[in-house]
């Protein structure tokens, strides 16, 4: 079918154009950061680190936590520039855990510095809406696809950063199940008690069997994310925006 082939070719060509545009935009950011580094020598080191991130991603895979966060922020902004709200920012403590651990192991970063990077990310990601819209939400805790607990050191660090930031955005979704550590329960409940209550608590013991009942595999059901107005959806495989 020639028309189908033409349609696919047009789609792939459009995708390539968008990808090249994203790389070009990031190169412009890098050049501006380098220009600012020359103008402001007191901030040279920080600005050159920004330039390095912009030259690395999205043209190449990120290597560090800062590069990975920049990549995630840039993609978020580019999607929303088109007018399509990003429905979920994913399992935040799972996605960025490899970068966090690699940076710690290499001595590139301390936990406190990582916490500052996440705060900067959240501030940047909500700068346009300033809390006036529903806000994007970030999922923490839950399970790996094999059923083991996914709570990790980054889960707790992110909650500490959220507590210290003390802002109405971001929205945090925290998944709980029968084997969730008591430490996570206590940390979240203490934060809610203290007024940090822009949080959604998700019950894996109900959500996962419900998804399996609707035809998902058990592994897929365990990887669910709250999408949009908190509809459970399989991470990376669907966007269950039922209010559409």
C-alpha positions as CSV (number, residue, x, y, z in Angstrom):
1,X,0.0,0.0,0.0
2,X,1.8,3.1,-1.3
3,X,-0.3,5.5,0.8
4,X,0.5,3.6,4.0
5,X,4.2,3.7,3.1
6,X,4.0,7.4,2.4
7,X,2.2,8.0,5.7
8,X,4.9,6.1,7.6
9,X,7.6,8.0,5.8
10,X,6.0,11.3,6.7
11,X,5.7,10.3,10.3
12,X,9.3,9.2,10.6
13,X,10.5,12.3,8.8
14,X,8.5,14.4,11.3
15,X,10.0,12.5,14.3
16,X,13.5,13.1,12.9
17,X,12.8,16.8,12.5
18,X,11.5,17.1,16.1
19,X,14.6,15.2,17.5
20,X,17.0,17.3,15.5
21,X,15.2,20.5,16.7
22,X,15.5,19.3,20.3
23,X,19.3,18.8,19.9
24,X,19.6,22.2,18.2
25,X,17.8,23.9,21.0
26,X,19.9,22.2,23.6
27,X,23.1,23.3,21.7
28,X,21.8,26.9,21.9
29,X,21.3,26.5,25.6
30,X,24.9,25.2,25.9
31,X,26.3,28.2,23.9
32,X,24.4,30.6,26.1
33,X,25.6,29.0,29.3
34,X,29.2,29.3,28.0
35,X,28.7,32.9,27.1
36,X,27.3,33.6,30.6
37,X,30.3,31.8,32.1
38,X,32.6,34.2,30.4
39,X,30.6,37.2,31.6
40,X,30.3,35.9,35.2
41,X,33.5,34.3,36.3
42,X,32.3,33.8,39.8
43,X,29.7,31.4,38.5
44,X,31.9,29.9,35.8
45,X,32.1,26.3,37.2
46,X,28.3,26.1,37.7
47,X,27.5,27.5,34.2
48,X,30.0,25.2,32.5
49,X,28.4,22.3,34.2
50,X,25.1,23.4,32.7
51,X,26.7,23.7,29.3
52,X,28.1,20.2,29.6
53,X,24.6,18.9,30.3
54,X,23.1,20.7,27.3
55,X,25.8,19.4,25.0
56,X,25.4,15.8,26.2
57,X,21.6,15.5,26.2
58,X,19.4,14.9,24.3
59,X,22.0,14.2,21.5
60,X,23.5,11.4,23.6
61,X,22.5,9.2,26.6
62,X,23.0,11.0,30.0
63,X,25.8,9.8,32.2
64,X,25.2,11.7,35.4
65,X,22.2,12.6,37.6
66,X,22.4,16.2,36.5
67,X,22.4,15.3,32.8
68,X,19.5,12.9,33.3
69,X,17.5,15.5,35.2
70,X,18.2,18.0,32.4
71,X,17.1,15.5,29.8
72,X,13.9,14.8,31.6
73,X,13.1,18.5,32.1
74,X,13.8,19.3,28.4
75,X,11.6,16.6,27.1
76,X,8.8,17.6,29.6
77,X,9.0,21.2,28.3
78,X,9.0,20.3,24.7
79,X,6.0,18.1,25.0
80,X,4.0,20.7,26.9
81,X,5.1,23.5,24.4
82,X,2.8,21.6,21.9
83,X,-0.1,22.0,24.4
84,X,-0.3,18.4,25.6
85,X,0.0,18.2,29.4
86,X,2.5,15.6,30.6
87,X,0.3,13.1,32.6
88,X,3.0,11.6,34.8
89,X,6.7,12.1,35.5
90,X,7.1,8.4,36.2
91,X,8.6,6.3,39.0
92,X,11.0,9.0,40.0
93,X,13.0,7.1,42.6
94,X,13.4,4.1,40.2
95,X,14.3,6.1,37.0
96,X,17.1,8.2,38.6
97,X,18.4,5.6,41.0
98,X,21.2,4.2,38.7
99,X,22.5,7.8,38.0
100,X,22.4,8.7,41.7
101,X,24.3,5.6,42.8
102,X,26.8,6.0,40.0
103,X,27.5,9.6,41.0
104,X,28.0,8.6,44.6
105,X,30.3,5.7,43.7
106,X,32.4,8.0,41.5
107,X,32.6,10.7,44.1
108,X,30.9,13.2,41.7
109,X,28.1,14.0,44.1
110,X,27.0,13.9,47.8
111,X,23.5,13.1,48.9
112,X,23.0,16.7,49.9
113,X,24.1,17.9,46.4
114,X,21.7,15.4,44.8
115,X,18.9,16.7,47.0
116,X,19.6,20.2,45.7
117,X,19.5,19.0,42.1
118,X,16.1,17.5,42.6
119,X,14.9,20.7,44.3
120,X,16.1,22.7,41.3
121,X,14.4,20.3,38.9
122,X,11.0,20.6,40.7
123,X,11.3,24.4,40.8
124,X,12.1,24.5,37.1
125,X,9.3,22.0,36.2
126,X,6.6,24.1,38.0
127,X,8.0,27.6,37.1
128,X,5.5,28.1,34.3
129,X,2.3,27.1,36.2
130,X,3.4,28.3,39.7
131,X,0.9,26.0,41.2
132,X,-2.1,27.5,39.3
133,X,-2.8,24.2,37.4
134,X,-3.2,20.7,38.7
135,X,0.5,20.1,38.6
136,X,2.4,17.1,37.4
137,X,2.9,14.2,39.8
138,X,5.8,12.0,40.6
139,X,5.5,8.4,41.8
140,X,7.6,6.9,44.6
141,X,7.7,3.5,46.3
142,X,5.7,0.5,45.1
143,X,7.2,-2.7,43.7
144,X,9.5,-3.9,41.0
145,X,8.0,-6.1,38.4
146,X,9.2,-9.2,40.3
147,X,7.1,-8.2,43.3
148,X,10.0,-7.1,45.5
149,X,9.8,-3.7,47.3
150,X,11.0,-0.8,45.2
151,X,11.6,1.6,48.1
152,X,15.2,2.7,48.1
153,X,17.6,5.4,49.4
154,X,16.4,7.8,46.7
155,X,12.8,7.4,47.9
156,X,13.7,8.9,51.3
157,X,16.0,11.5,49.8
158,X,13.3,12.8,47.5
159,X,10.8,13.0,50.4
160,X,13.3,15.0,52.4
161,X,13.8,17.3,49.5
162,X,10.1,17.7,49.1
163,X,9.7,18.5,52.8
164,X,12.5,21.1,52.7
165,X,11.1,22.7,49.5
166,X,7.8,23.3,51.2
167,X,5.9,24.1,48.0
168,X,2.4,23.1,46.7
169,X,4.0,21.6,43.7
170,X,5.1,18.9,42.9
171,X,2.4,16.4,43.6
172,X,3.8,13.2,45.0
173,X,2.1,9.8,44.6
174,X,3.4,7.2,47.0
175,X,2.6,3.5,46.5
176,X,2.2,1.2,49.5
177,X,1.9,-2.5,49.7
178,X,2.1,-5.3,52.4
179,X,5.9,-5.3,52.5
180,X,6.5,-1.5,52.4
181,X,9.0,-0.6,55.1
182,X,7.7,1.0,58.3
183,X,10.2,3.8,57.7
184,X,8.4,5.0,54.6
185,X,5.0,4.8,56.3
186,X,6.2,7.0,59.1
187,X,8.1,9.4,56.9
188,X,5.0,10.1,54.7
189,X,2.5,10.3,57.6
190,X,4.8,12.7,59.6
191,X,5.0,14.9,56.5
192,X,1.2,14.9,56.1
193,X,0.8,15.7,59.8
194,X,3.2,18.6,59.4
195,X,1.1,20.1,56.5
196,X,3.0,18.6,53.4
197,X,-0.3,17.2,52.1
198,X,-0.2,17.6,48.3
199,X,0.3,13.8,48.3
200,X,-1.7,10.8,46.9
201,X,-1.4,7.5,48.7
202,X,-1.8,4.5,46.4
203,X,-2.8,1.0,47.7
204,X,-1.0,-1.7,45.7
205,X,-3.0,-4.4,47.4
206,X,-6.1,-3.2,45.6
207,X,-4.7,-1.6,42.5
208,X,-2.6,-4.5,41.2
209,X,-5.3,-7.2,41.4
210,X,-7.7,-4.8,39.8
211,X,-5.4,-4.3,36.8
212,X,-4.8,-8.0,36.5
213,X,-8.6,-8.5,36.5
214,X,-8.8,-6.1,33.6
215,X,-6.3,-8.2,31.6
216,X,-2.8,-6.9,32.5
217,X,0.0,-9.3,33.2
218,X,1.1,-9.4,36.8
219,X,4.5,-7.9,36.0
220,X,2.8,-5.0,34.1
221,X,0.3,-4.5,36.8
222,X,3.1,-4.2,39.4
223,X,4.7,-1.4,37.3
224,X,1.6,0.8,37.3
225,X,1.7,4.6,37.6
226,X,-1.0,7.1,38.5
227,X,-1.8,9.0,35.3
228,X,-3.6,12.3,34.9
229,X,-6.2,12.4,37.7
230,X,-4.5,9.3,39.2
231,X,-5.9,6.6,36.9
232,X,-3.6,3.5,37.3
233,X,-1.8,2.7,34.0
234,X,1.1,0.4,33.0
235,X,4.3,2.4,33.0
236,X,5.5,3.1,29.4
237,X,2.7,1.1,27.8
238,X,-0.5,3.2,28.1
239,X,-1.9,6.6,29.1
240,X,-5.2,5.8,30.8
241,X,-6.6,9.3,30.8
242,X,-10.2,8.3,31.4
243,X,-11.3,12.0,31.7
244,X,-10.6,12.5,28.0
